[in-house]
Amino acid sequence: LLFLNEFYMNYALNIPIHDKLKIRNYDVYLDKDENINSVEIYCLTDKDGDEIIEWYKEKLNSSSEAKGMWNGFEMNVSYNKFSNLVSIVLKKQ
């Protein structure tokens, strides 16, 4: 289990990153007070995307989709089988 840690001001995000994912790029958006407002992480994988989505469903305690709350952020994980791209998007609630 890997975690993406980003430090802005006095904040740290611990976002679970499946060990079969390779982070391609990510964006962190701040509000006017420089607090983290949202995060977008784009990863590549050569493994079964459905297996990765199931892992995130388990992490987020969701049975229907890889979507739920994570440390005060709404987290949504999706997989594009044509590009093998996994998108992880978090938005502050």
N, C-alpha and C positions, 0 to 999 in steps of 0.2 A: 504494500500500500504506500503510495507516494502522496505527498501533499504539496500543492503549489503555495508558497508563502510569498506575499508581497507586503512590504511595509511602507505605509504612507502616514505621516504624522505619527500618531500613537496607535495606529490600527494594524492588525494582522489578520489576514484571511487564511484559513486552513481549508482548502478545497480538495476533496479526494480526487485523485487522478489514478485511474485504473493502470496497473503496471504494464498492460499491453498497448498503451497509448503513447504516441510520440507527439509532444506539444510542437505544433507548427508555428503558431503565433497567438498572442493574446492582447487584449485591450482592457485597460482599467479606466473607468470614467469617474470623475470627481464632481461633487456639487460645488457651489460657490464658496463654501466654507472648507473646501478641500477634504471632505469626507468621501469615502468610497460610496458611489451611487449604484454602479453596476460593473460587471466583469463579463467579458466574452473570451472564451478559450476555444481554440480550434486545434484539433488533434488528428493525426493520421494513425491508421492501424492496418495491419495485414492479417488481423485475426477476425473471428466471427463477431460482427457488430451486434447481433442479437444477444450474444452472451454478455457483451459489455453493457448493453442497455439493461439486461436483467440484473447485473451487478449494481448498477445505479438505482434501479427500482428497490432493491434490497436496502441500500444505504439510505434511501429516502422514505422507507416504509410505505411504498406504493405498490399496488398490485396491478394497476391498469396502464400506467405510463411512467416514464422516468422524470417525474416532476414532483416537487415538494419543497419544504422549507429546510434551509441549511444555514445555521448560525445567523438567523435574522434576515436572510436573503431568500427570495423565491428562486429555486434552481430548476432549470429545464435542460434535459440532455436529449439530444437527437443524433441519429446516425443516417448518413446518406450512403447507401450501398454502391452507388455508381462511382463515387469519388473516394470511398473509404474514409470519409471525414466525419469525425464526432465533434459536435458543437455542444459546449457547456456554457450556459448563459445564467448569470445570477443578477437579480435586481433587488435592490433594497426595498423592504416593506415598511 
